[in-house]
Amino acid sequence: MKVPELEFVPANFSHSEILLAWRNDPQTIANSISSRVVSPDEHFNWFTRALNRADLHIYMARLPGGELAGTVRLERRDDGWELSWTVAPKFRGQGLGTRMVEKALRLQAGRILARVKEGNEPSLRIVERVGFRLHDRKDGVLYWWYTRDEQ
């Protein structure tokens, strides 16, 4: 199966509703470290703050036809960056998660952390496939690090 190319576009307020729907999808909740439904008000408040932060980059993954297929987030930490991602429910199982993570890793040099909940098999396959290394395990969460040299 050929995985289509993706384009990243910066998230903006027009993406708020679809991001909330993806966040509250039952499979997303099951695989998230914070396994709870997020209210619309809570999401709106978080998203408003997030879009104004210089240390947080949220991108929408867009397919060639313009349809949104997922999102990636890079957040600055003291020891590098943290990467998280969500594949839109209708596009899961098609290799887009791996493509999104590979593309996100090209955006940022240095150390990049991915925290993956134990049992989240799709995300575990992705981090292993793209070259993250398991560093730690705590309270049901696996801490994977990837280092990309400056280019």
C-alpha positions as CSV (number, residue, x, y, z in Angstrom):
1,M,0.0,0.0,0.0
2,K,1.4,3.4,-1.0
3,V,1.1,6.0,1.7
4,P,0.2,9.4,0.3
5,E,2.4,12.5,0.8
6,L,1.4,14.8,3.6
7,E,1.7,18.5,4.0
8,F,1.9,20.2,7.4
9,V,0.0,23.4,7.9
10,P,0.1,25.3,11.2
11,A,-3.0,24.8,13.2
12,N,-5.3,27.8,13.7
13,F,-8.7,28.4,15.3
14,S,-10.6,26.9,12.3
15,H,-9.1,23.5,13.4
16,S,-10.4,23.6,16.9
17,E,-13.5,21.6,16.4
18,I,-11.9,18.7,14.5
19,L,-9.0,18.6,17.0
20,L,-11.5,18.2,19.8
21,A,-13.4,15.5,17.9
22,W,-10.2,13.6,17.3
23,R,-9.1,14.1,21.0
24,N,-12.4,12.7,22.3
25,D,-12.5,9.7,19.9
26,P,-12.8,6.5,22.0
27,Q,-9.6,4.9,20.5
28,T,-7.7,8.2,21.1
29,I,-8.9,8.3,24.7
30,A,-7.9,4.6,25.2
31,N,-4.4,5.2,23.9
32,S,-3.8,8.6,25.5
33,I,-1.8,9.1,28.7
34,S,-4.7,11.3,29.9
35,S,-7.5,8.8,29.3
36,R,-10.5,11.1,29.8
37,V,-12.9,13.1,27.7
38,V,-12.1,16.8,27.3
39,S,-14.9,19.3,27.5
40,P,-15.4,21.9,24.8
41,D,-14.6,24.7,27.2
42,E,-11.5,23.0,28.5
43,H,-10.4,22.4,24.9
44,F,-11.1,26.0,23.8
45,N,-9.1,27.4,26.7
46,W,-6.2,25.1,26.1
47,F,-6.2,25.7,22.4
48,T,-6.4,29.4,22.7
49,R,-3.3,29.4,25.0
50,A,-1.5,26.8,22.8
51,L,-1.8,28.9,19.7
52,N,-0.1,31.8,21.4
53,R,2.9,29.9,22.8
54,A,6.2,30.2,21.1
55,D,7.4,26.9,22.6
56,L,4.6,24.9,21.2
57,H,4.0,24.1,17.5
58,I,0.8,22.3,16.3
59,Y,0.6,21.2,12.8
60,M,-2.3,19.7,10.8
61,A,-1.4,16.9,8.4
62,R,-3.2,17.5,5.1
63,L,-3.5,15.0,2.3
64,P,-3.0,16.1,-1.4
65,G,-6.8,16.6,-1.8
66,G,-6.9,18.9,1.2
67,E,-8.5,16.5,3.7
68,L,-7.0,16.7,7.2
69,A,-5.6,13.3,8.3
70,G,-4.1,14.1,11.7
71,T,-2.1,16.4,13.8
72,V,1.4,16.6,15.4
73,R,2.6,18.7,18.2
74,L,6.1,19.7,19.2
75,E,6.5,21.2,22.6
76,R,9.7,22.6,24.0
77,R,11.1,21.0,27.2
78,D,14.2,21.8,29.3
79,D,15.9,18.7,27.8
80,G,14.7,18.9,24.2
81,W,11.2,18.7,22.5
82,E,8.3,16.4,23.1
83,L,6.4,15.0,20.1
84,S,2.9,13.8,20.2
85,W,0.5,12.9,17.3
86,T,-3.0,11.8,16.5
87,V,-4.2,10.2,13.3
88,A,-7.7,11.0,12.3
89,P,-9.9,8.0,13.0
90,K,-10.9,7.4,9.4
91,F,-7.2,7.2,8.4
92,R,-5.8,4.8,11.0
93,G,-4.0,1.7,9.9
94,Q,-2.9,3.2,6.6
95,G,0.7,4.1,7.5
96,L,-0.1,7.8,7.9
97,G,1.1,7.9,11.6
98,T,4.6,6.8,10.6
99,R,4.7,9.3,7.8
100,M,3.5,12.1,10.1
101,V,6.1,11.3,12.8
102,E,8.9,11.0,10.2
103,K,8.0,14.4,8.8
104,A,7.7,16.0,12.2
105,L,11.2,14.7,13.1
106,R,12.6,16.6,10.1
107,L,11.3,19.8,11.6
108,Q,13.3,19.9,14.7
109,A,16.9,19.1,15.5
110,G,18.1,17.9,18.9
111,R,16.5,15.5,21.4
112,I,12.9,14.6,20.9
113,L,10.8,12.7,23.4
114,A,7.8,10.6,22.7
115,R,5.7,9.4,25.7
116,V,3.7,6.3,24.8
117,K,1.1,4.6,27.0
118,E,1.9,0.9,27.5
119,G,-0.5,-1.1,25.3
120,N,-0.7,1.6,22.6
121,E,0.5,-0.8,20.0
122,P,0.2,1.5,16.9
123,S,2.3,4.2,18.5
124,L,4.8,1.7,19.8
125,R,5.3,0.4,16.3
126,I,5.8,3.9,15.0
127,V,8.4,4.9,17.5
128,E,10.4,1.7,17.0
129,R,10.1,2.0,13.2
130,V,11.4,5.6,13.0
131,G,14.3,5.1,15.3
132,F,13.3,6.2,18.8
133,R,15.1,4.4,21.7
134,L,13.3,3.3,24.8
135,H,14.8,5.2,27.8
136,D,12.4,4.7,30.8
137,R,9.2,3.3,31.9
138,K,7.1,4.8,34.7
139,D,3.5,4.5,35.8
140,G,2.4,2.7,32.6
141,V,4.1,5.2,30.3
142,L,7.1,4.4,28.1
143,Y,9.6,7.3,27.5
144,W,11.3,7.1,24.0
145,W,14.0,9.4,22.8
146,Y,15.2,10.3,19.4
147,T,18.2,12.5,18.6
148,R,18.5,14.4,15.3
149,D,21.8,16.2,14.7
150,E,21.8,19.8,13.4
151,Q,22.0,20.0,9.7
